[in-house]
């Protein structure tokens, strides 16, 4: 295992991803795809007419809230 202690030597987090670019790209694409799928299901199941109704779809994916920053840039397919 490589020693990466120099990344945190002065107490500042200068963390870099320790995975190759292509693998990082594939992982991000996968995360974005799963996020878009959950977002689409959530939007499709929003209550429309009854303001007091609860949504039928509940997102149980642990990374969904962390990836909400993508909601304005993810294009949902029909």
Backbone as a chain_set.jsonl record, in Angstrom:
{"seq": "XXXXXXXXXXXXXXXXXXXXXXXXXXXXXXXXXXXXXXXXXXXXXXXXXXXXXXXXXXXXXXXXXXXXXXXXXXXXXX", "coords": {"N": [[0.85, -1.176, 0.0], [0.524, 2.21, -0.824], [2.068, 5.132, 0.614], [0.316, 7.907, 1.486], [0.514, 10.061, 3.124], [1.612, 12.564, 2.791], [-0.289, 14.101, 1.577], [-1.843, 15.155, 3.555], [-0.156, 16.478, 5.215], [0.254, 19.118, 6.283], [-2.036, 19.526, 7.703], [-4.112, 20.497, 6.207], [-6.652, 19.484, 4.038], [-5.747, 18.125, 1.237], [-6.795, 16.335, -0.571], [-6.69, 14.025, -3.152], [-8.303, 12.189, -5.719], [-7.622, 8.822, -5.744], [-7.822, 7.12, -7.878], [-7.684, 5.956, -11.239], [-8.301, 8.145, -14.073], [-10.18, 7.213, -16.066], [-11.578, 5.226, -14.68], [-12.671, 6.78, -12.639], [-14.318, 8.433, -14.152], [-16.171, 6.564, -15.174], [-17.326, 5.7, -12.762], [-18.483, 8.091, -11.818], [-20.331, 8.537, -13.86], [-21.988, 6.334, -13.478], [-23.007, 6.887, -10.884], [-24.369, 9.273, -11.427], [-26.298, 8.343, -13.224], [-27.823, 6.57, -11.637], [-28.74, 8.402, -9.735], [-30.303, 10.067, -11.403], [-32.305, 8.266, -12.162], [-33.624, 7.788, -9.705], [-34.465, 10.407, -9.154], [-36.196, 10.897, -11.286], [-38.223, 8.981, -10.771], [-39.113, 9.984, -8.341], [-40.112, 12.517, -9.09], [-42.133, 11.751, -10.874], [-43.945, 10.587, -9.179], [-44.91, 12.58, -7.541], [-47.343, 14.205, -5.533], [-50.088, 15.661, -7.172], [-52.636, 17.028, -7.19], [-53.803, 16.935, -4.599], [-52.782, 18.629, -1.926], [-52.096, 17.753, 0.606], [-51.332, 15.151, 0.399], [-49.08, 12.403, 0.697], [-45.985, 11.606, -0.886], [-45.763, 8.714, -2.99], [-43.455, 7.425, -3.655], [-40.462, 6.723, -2.078], [-37.203, 7.644, -1.616], [-34.594, 5.528, -0.978], [-31.94, 5.36, -1.32], [-28.718, 5.852, -0.15], [-26.981, 7.87, -1.098], [-28.482, 9.787, -2.351], [-29.379, 12.321, -1.256], [-26.901, 13.58, -0.965], [-26.187, 13.962, -3.588], [-27.976, 15.788, -4.563], [-27.18, 18.236, -5.483], [-26.863, 17.964, -8.153], [-29.339, 18.148, -9.312], [-30.286, 20.251, -10.918], [-28.839, 20.055, -13.235], [-28.998, 17.54, -14.291], [-30.417, 15.834, -16.93], [-33.531, 14.587, -17.406], [-34.709, 11.693, -18.906], [-37.436, 10.841, -21.05]], "CA": [[0.0, 0.0, 0.0], [1.312, 3.434, -0.926], [1.929, 6.103, 1.69], [-0.208, 9.171, 0.981], [0.456, 10.973, 4.255], [2.001, 13.919, 2.381], [-1.487, 14.837, 1.173], [-2.428, 15.777, 4.73], [0.978, 16.79, 6.073], [0.145, 20.378, 7.013], [-3.344, 19.609, 8.331], [-5.129, 20.844, 5.222], [-7.052, 18.344, 3.233], [-5.457, 18.252, -0.194], [-7.091, 14.977, -1.014], [-6.942, 13.809, -4.572], [-8.83, 10.851, -5.945], [-6.529, 7.899, -5.986], [-8.235, 6.157, -8.886], [-7.386, 6.471, -12.578], [-9.312, 9.002, -14.665], [-11.237, 6.458, -16.738], [-12.383, 4.572, -13.643], [-13.427, 7.846, -11.975], [-15.348, 8.847, -15.092], [-17.199, 5.523, -15.189], [-18.008, 5.721, -11.469], [-19.337, 9.272, -11.763], [-21.437, 8.303, -14.788], [-22.874, 5.393, -12.807], [-23.682, 7.609, -9.806], [-25.286, 10.233, -12.046], [-27.394, 7.576, -13.798], [-28.668, 6.09, -10.537], [-29.388, 9.589, -9.194], [-31.342, 10.484, -12.349], [-33.39, 7.283, -12.078], [-34.384, 8.071, -8.482], [-35.076, 11.722, -9.303], [-37.32, 10.73, -12.208], [-39.286, 8.281, -10.037], [-39.627, 10.903, -7.334], [-40.918, 13.542, -9.775], [-43.312, 11.117, -11.454], [-44.866, 10.201, -8.11], [-45.278, 13.721, -6.709], [-48.778, 14.47, -5.504], [-50.38, 16.79, -8.044], [-53.821, 17.815, -6.858], [-54.051, 16.966, -3.164], [-51.583, 19.198, -1.294], [-51.782, 17.046, 1.839], [-50.951, 13.768, 0.125], [-47.655, 12.081, 0.808], [-45.502, 10.941, -2.106], [-45.751, 7.253, -2.927], [-42.085, 6.949, -3.847], [-39.51, 7.179, -1.076], [-35.843, 7.302, -2.028], [-33.843, 4.911, 0.113], [-30.535, 5.309, -1.72], [-28.022, 6.708, 0.803], [-26.256, 8.983, -1.706], [-29.4, 10.679, -3.054], [-29.318, 13.685, -0.715], [-25.581, 14.129, -1.245], [-26.098, 14.295, -5.011], [-29.016, 16.739, -4.955], [-26.565, 19.362, -6.178], [-26.957, 17.681, -9.586], [-30.727, 18.141, -9.776], [-30.521, 21.263, -11.948], [-28.07, 19.785, -14.443], [-29.323, 16.212, -14.81], [-31.53, 15.839, -17.875], [-34.314, 13.377, -17.253], [-35.26, 11.151, -20.156], [-38.875, 10.534, -20.983]], "C": [[0.896, 1.241, 0.0], [1.048, 4.349, 0.261], [1.496, 7.439, 1.092], [-0.278, 10.214, 2.086], [0.844, 12.402, 3.877], [0.808, 14.753, 1.935], [-2.08, 15.622, 2.331], [-1.354, 16.294, 5.69], [0.789, 18.063, 6.884], [-1.234, 20.565, 7.65], [-4.451, 20.014, 7.381], [-5.429, 19.618, 4.376], [-6.798, 18.644, 1.761], [-5.648, 16.888, -0.82], [-7.316, 14.941, -2.513], [-7.484, 12.387, -4.725], [-7.701, 9.929, -6.357], [-6.961, 6.778, -6.92], [-7.977, 6.771, -10.254], [-8.571, 7.235, -13.166], [-10.464, 8.256, -15.302], [-12.149, 5.772, -15.727], [-13.23, 5.602, -12.901], [-14.577, 8.309, -12.858], [-16.502, 7.842, -15.135], [-18.006, 5.522, -13.891], [-18.949, 6.908, -11.38], [-20.541, 9.103, -12.685], [-22.459, 7.373, -14.146], [-23.673, 6.086, -11.694], [-24.728, 8.569, -10.364], [-26.506, 9.51, -12.622], [-28.354, 7.091, -12.72], [-29.418, 7.267, -9.917], [-30.544, 10.022, -10.089], [-32.539, 9.546, -12.299], [-34.263, 7.535, -10.847], [-35.111, 9.41, -8.59], [-36.305, 11.648, -10.211], [-38.495, 10.045, -11.502], [-39.928, 9.188, -9.002], [-40.537, 11.95, -7.974], [-42.192, 12.961, -10.363], [-44.363, 10.785, -10.399], [-45.207, 11.338, -7.163], [-46.792, 13.855, -6.682], [-49.078, 15.729, -6.314], [-51.551, 17.64, -7.553], [-54.053, 17.959, -5.357], [-52.777, 17.41, -2.44], [-51.171, 18.433, -0.037], [-51.312, 15.621, 1.628], [-49.453, 13.574, 0.281], [-47.205, 11.376, -0.468], [-45.453, 9.425, -1.919], [-44.337, 6.7, -3.0], [-41.174, 7.558, -2.796], [-38.129, 6.707, -1.501], [-35.095, 6.743, -0.832], [-32.358, 4.757, -0.229], [-29.747, 6.286, -0.858], [-27.308, 7.92, 0.182], [-27.166, 10.019, -2.36], [-29.303, 12.119, -2.555], [-27.973, 14.346, -0.992], [-25.46, 14.6, -2.69], [-27.194, 15.248, -5.479], [-28.451, 17.974, -5.651], [-26.627, 19.178, -7.697], [-28.363, 17.879, -10.154], [-31.016, 19.155, -10.875], [-29.784, 20.982, -13.251], [-28.336, 18.402, -15.043], [-30.549, 16.332, -15.703], [-32.258, 14.515, -17.75], [-34.874, 12.944, -18.592], [-36.708, 10.789, -19.963], [-39.132, 9.066, -20.791]], "O": [[1.889, 1.309, 0.724], [-0.04, 4.349, 0.838], [2.217, 8.031, 0.289], [-1.06, 11.161, 1.989], [0.455, 13.349, 4.56], [0.884, 15.982, 1.916], [-2.743, 16.638, 2.122], [-1.638, 16.52, 6.866], [1.132, 18.089, 8.066], [-1.559, 21.667, 8.092], [-5.627, 19.885, 7.722], [-4.541, 18.829, 4.054], [-7.579, 19.354, 1.127], [-4.77, 16.367, -1.508], [-8.061, 15.754, -3.058], [-7.151, 11.499, -3.941], [-6.913, 10.261, -7.243], [-6.527, 5.635, -6.779], [-8.046, 7.991, -10.405], [-9.718, 6.991, -12.79], [-11.62, 8.628, -15.102], [-13.367, 5.744, -15.908], [-14.383, 5.329, -12.568], [-15.682, 8.549, -12.372], [-17.67, 8.23, -15.133], [-19.226, 5.363, -13.917], [-20.083, 6.768, -10.924], [-21.654, 9.486, -12.325], [-23.664, 7.6, -14.258], [-24.883, 5.887, -11.584], [-25.837, 8.666, -9.838], [-27.625, 10.011, -12.52], [-29.57, 7.193, -12.88], [-30.603, 7.148, -9.606], [-31.636, 10.312, -9.601], [-33.679, 10.001, -12.385], [-35.491, 7.499, -10.933], [-36.257, 9.525, -8.158], [-37.33, 12.268, -9.929], [-39.636, 10.488, -11.628], [-41.144, 9.162, -8.811], [-41.615, 12.236, -7.453], [-43.232, 13.619, -10.349], [-45.551, 10.712, -10.712], [-45.741, 11.092, -6.081], [-47.453, 13.641, -7.698], [-48.401, 16.745, -6.16], [-51.443, 18.866, -7.512], [-54.466, 19.025, -4.902], [-51.81, 16.653, -2.355], [-50.001, 18.467, 0.343], [-50.93, 14.949, 2.586], [-48.664, 14.483, 0.022], [-47.977, 10.624, -1.063], [-45.143, 8.925, -0.838], [-44.056, 5.627, -2.466], [-41.124, 8.779, -2.645], [-37.911, 5.516, -1.721], [-34.975, 7.401, 0.201], [-31.614, 4.097, 0.497], [-30.087, 7.469, -0.837], [-27.058, 8.901, 0.882], [-26.679, 11.026, -2.873], [-29.159, 13.04, -3.358], [-27.917, 15.553, -1.229], [-24.712, 15.533, -2.98], [-27.324, 15.491, -6.679], [-29.186, 18.682, -6.34], [-26.461, 20.143, -8.443], [-28.551, 17.784, -11.366], [-31.911, 18.932, -11.69], [-30.076, 21.609, -14.27], [-27.941, 18.129, -16.176], [-31.583, 16.859, -15.294], [-31.676, 13.451, -17.962], [-35.45, 13.75, -19.324], [-37.15, 10.472, -18.859], [-40.286, 8.646, -20.715]]}, "num_chains": 1, "name": "protein.A"}
